[in-house]
């Protein structure tokens, strides 16, 4: 299923959180679900879903729910909320506008430089 409307996507995130809790209660093995969120900032601008996202990132793997999140500017408008990013085990940066964005992403104080 592909959801392109941000309002519907916000409702789907809340629905996923509820399903995740149901899966955790049953204790049975469920198929893995992979959810791709494109432009997290746009989604956060439409609805306050940082709470449900934080729950999914902290408990989702145990329930077989995996998130792949994309955002243009991690540090803006809550996209880099520590309750969300703190539970994301892998991060990939293709490029940042400046060193400050890279430092925010990696939670490092020193400049991060990647080269090919």
N, C-alpha and C positions, 0 to 999 in steps of 0.2 A: 504494500500500500504506500502511496506517495501523497503526502499532505503538503500543499503549497500555501494555504492560507494561514497566517501566523496565529489568528484567533483559534482556529481548529487545531493547530499544532500545540498551542498552550493547553487546550482541553485534553489532547492526546497524552501530553506529559503527565497530567494529573491522573488520567486513566491508567497509564503505565505504572505510576507509583502505587496505585491501589492494587493492580494485578501483582506487582512485585511483593507486596505484603501478603497477599493471598497465597502466592507460591511459597513464600518463606514459612507460612503456617502449616502447609500440608506436609512438607518434608520429603516429598517425592521428587524424582528427577524429571525435569521439564526440558523441552527443546530450548536451545539458546535463541534469544532474540537480540538482534543487532539493530540499533537505532542510530540513524545519521541525522544530526542537527546541523543544518547549513545556516550560517549567519545568526549566531546566538544573540548578538546585540539587537538585531531586529526583533527577535522573539521576546527578549527581555523588555524591549520598549513597549510591546503590546500588552504583556501580562506579567505579573509578578510570580514567576515560576521558580525563583531561586530556591525556595524551600523544598518543593518536590524534586528539583534537580539534585539538590544536596543529598536528599534521602536516597535517590536512585544511585548516585555516584558512590555513596558509602555502603549501601547494602545490595546493590543490583547484581554484582558478580555472583554472589552466593545464590541468588535466585535465577541465574542464567540470563541476566539482562545486561547488555553491554552498550555503552554509548560511544559514538565517535562524533566529536563536537568541533565545528569550525567557527572561527570568528576572525574578523579583520583586525580589531584592536582589543586585545585582551583586557587591558586595564581600564577601559571606559565603561561607565554605567553598570558596574557590577558583574561584568562577564568574568572578571578575575577573582571573584569572591572566594576567599580561602576555604569556605565550606564546600565549594564545588571543585576547585582546582586541587585542593589538598587530597582528594580521593581519586584523582585521575593518575593512574600509575605510569602512563607513557605520554610524552608530549613531543610533538614534532613541529619545528618552526622552519618555514621555507624562507622567510625574510621578515625583517622588521623595519619600520620607518627610521628608528634610531636606537641607540644603545639603551636608552631608558626603557623602551618596550621590551627589549631582549632581557634586561635585568629583571623586569617585573615578571616576565614569563618564567624565568628560571629561579626566581626568588634569590638572586645572587646580588652581591654588592659590587662586584667587579664587572668590568665590561666583558661581554660574551662575544667572541668572534668565531664564526664558522667559515671555513673556506673549502673549496673543492680541490 
